[in-house]
Amino acid sequence: MLLDEIVFGVPLVFGALLVLANALGLAGLGGDTDVAPAPDVGDLDEAGGVAALGVGPVPLAIVLMLGTLSFGASGFVANALLSSFASDALSLVLSVLLSLVSSRTATRAAVRLIRRHVPSVESYASTKRDVLGHEATVLVVLSTSDVVLRVRDPGGAELRVRGDTHGRAFRVGEQVVLARYDDERDVYHVEPIEGVCEL
């Protein structure tokens, strides 16, 4: 049926194009582990798509690649199996639902695996505690408590680090202070500049 080829074929082709772009060095997925701000990422909360996947430092393009490939592939398989038991329309609907679940599960598992090998903090020549007490700029709001920050180390090198806001709402571009570093979670606890000054 033409409709199922469109529903599952388009994401599959898009994912394949992302793979090709990565292979040609056009998508910037290779050596850069920074999290680049995306227009819609800051609006996602913990229940949202990106945060729910546990993306962290994994580039959004990789998540899209994994999600579209797994959705398209699982959709074709599910539709082929279900078409012999149900009508075309019903098998397509069920295939889409099954593909959404399997794609989210597979993408989340792959992202977690990738996160183990992708550092969330750039080290350069400085240690992670060299930037404690420094002001940082919010680059990306991943969830209500998880942000990506830009900060300069004592040598002037620009770093991208993860921050825990403890539920405080910060906007992209807002200035905060790196108050504490959590070794276990590899994340900085951030405070508003006014709050630190009052202490």
C-alpha positions in Angstrom: 0.0 0.0 0.0 1.4 3.4 -1.0 0.4 5.1 2.3 2.5 2.8 4.5 5.5 3.3 2.2 5.2 7.1 2.7 4.6 6.9 6.5 7.6 4.6 7.1 9.7 5.3 4.0 10.1 9.0 4.5 11.6 8.7 8.0 13.8 5.9 6.8 15.1 7.9 3.9 15.6 11.0 6.2 17.6 8.8 8.6 19.7 7.4 5.8 20.4 11.0 4.6 21.6 11.9 8.1 23.9 8.9 8.1 25.3 10.0 4.7 25.7 13.6 5.9 27.6 12.4 8.9 29.8 10.2 6.8 30.6 13.2 4.6 31.1 15.4 7.6 28.2 17.7 6.8 26.1 17.1 9.9 28.7 17.8 12.5 28.1 14.6 14.4 31.6 13.3 14.6 34.1 14.9 17.0 32.1 17.8 18.4 30.4 16.8 21.6 29.0 20.2 22.4 25.3 20.6 22.6 24.3 23.2 20.1 21.2 25.2 20.9 18.2 24.2 18.8 15.2 26.6 18.4 12.7 24.3 20.0 14.8 22.5 22.6 14.5 25.2 25.3 10.7 24.8 25.3 10.8 21.1 26.1 10.1 20.0 29.7 10.9 16.7 31.4 7.9 15.1 29.7 9.0 16.4 26.3 10.5 14.4 23.6 14.2 15.3 23.8 14.4 15.3 27.6 12.4 12.1 27.9 15.0 10.4 25.7 17.7 11.4 28.1 19.7 13.1 25.4 22.2 14.9 27.6 25.4 15.7 25.6 24.3 13.6 22.6 23.8 15.9 19.6 20.2 16.2 18.5 21.1 15.1 14.9 22.2 11.7 16.2 18.9 11.3 18.1 17.0 12.2 15.0 19.0 9.8 13.0 18.4 6.9 15.5 14.7 7.8 15.9 13.8 8.0 12.2 15.8 4.9 11.2 14.3 2.8 14.0 10.8 4.1 13.4 10.9 3.5 9.6 12.5 0.0 9.9 10.2 -1.2 12.7 7.2 0.2 10.9 7.8 -1.8 7.7 8.4 -5.0 9.7 5.3 -4.5 11.9 3.1 -3.6 8.9 4.2 -6.6 7.0 3.4 -8.9 9.9 0.0 -7.3 10.7 -1.2 -7.0 7.1 -2.0 -10.7 7.0 -4.2 -10.5 10.1 -5.9 -7.1 9.7 -7.2 -4.7 7.1 -4.8 -2.3 5.5 -6.1 0.7 7.5 -6.0 -1.1 10.8 -2.6 -2.7 10.2 -1.2 0.8 9.3 -2.6 2.4 12.5 -1.3 -0.5 14.7 2.1 -0.4 12.9 2.5 3.3 13.6 1.7 2.8 17.3 4.0 -0.1 17.6 6.7 1.8 15.7 6.4 4.8 18.0 6.9 2.7 21.1 9.7 0.5 19.7 11.5 3.6 18.2 11.4 5.5 21.4 12.7 2.5 23.4 15.5 1.7 20.9 16.5 5.4 20.6 16.6 5.9 24.4 18.7 2.7 24.8 21.1 3.8 22.1 21.4 7.3 23.5 22.2 6.0 27.0 24.9 3.8 25.5 26.4 6.7 23.5 26.3 8.9 26.6 28.8 6.6 28.4 31.3 7.5 25.7 30.5 11.2 25.2 31.8 13.4 28.0 29.3 16.0 29.2 32.1 18.5 30.2 35.0 19.6 28.0 38.2 19.3 30.1 40.9 21.3 28.1 43.8 22.0 30.5 41.6 22.9 33.4 40.0 20.7 36.1 36.3 20.7 36.6 36.6 22.6 39.8 38.6 25.5 38.3 35.3 27.1 37.1 33.5 26.9 40.5 32.2 30.3 41.4 32.4 31.5 37.8 29.5 33.1 36.0 28.0 31.0 33.2 25.5 31.6 30.4 22.5 29.3 29.8 22.7 27.9 26.3 20.0 25.3 26.2 17.2 24.4 28.6 16.8 20.6 28.4 14.3 20.2 31.2 13.0 22.0 34.3 16.2 21.2 36.1 18.7 20.3 33.4 20.6 23.0 31.4 23.6 23.4 29.2 25.9 26.3 30.1 28.8 28.2 28.6 31.6 29.2 30.9 35.2 30.3 30.6 38.0 28.7 32.6 40.8 30.7 34.3 42.8 30.4 31.1 40.0 31.9 29.0 39.0 28.7 27.2 35.3 28.4 26.6 33.7 25.3 28.0 30.2 23.8 27.7 29.0 22.2 30.9 25.9 20.6 32.3 24.0 22.3 35.1 21.3 21.3 37.6 19.0 24.2 38.5 17.0 22.3 41.2 13.7 23.3 39.5 14.5 27.0 39.1 13.4 28.4 35.8 16.2 30.0 33.8 16.0 31.4 30.3 18.4 30.9 27.4 21.0 33.7 27.7 20.5 34.2 31.4 23.6 34.5 33.6 24.1 32.1 36.6 26.8 31.0 38.9 28.4 27.6 39.2 28.0 27.0 42.9 29.0 23.3 43.4 30.2 20.3 41.3 28.7 16.9 41.7 31.3 14.2 40.9 28.8 11.4 40.9 26.5 13.0 38.3 29.2 15.0 36.5 27.0 18.1 36.7 27.3 21.6 38.2 24.7 23.0 40.7 23.8 26.5 39.5 22.5 29.4 41.5 21.1 32.8 40.4 23.7 35.5 40.6 21.6 37.5 43.1 21.1 34.5 45.3 24.9 34.0 45.5 25.6 37.6 46.2 23.1 37.6 49.2 24.9 34.7 50.9 
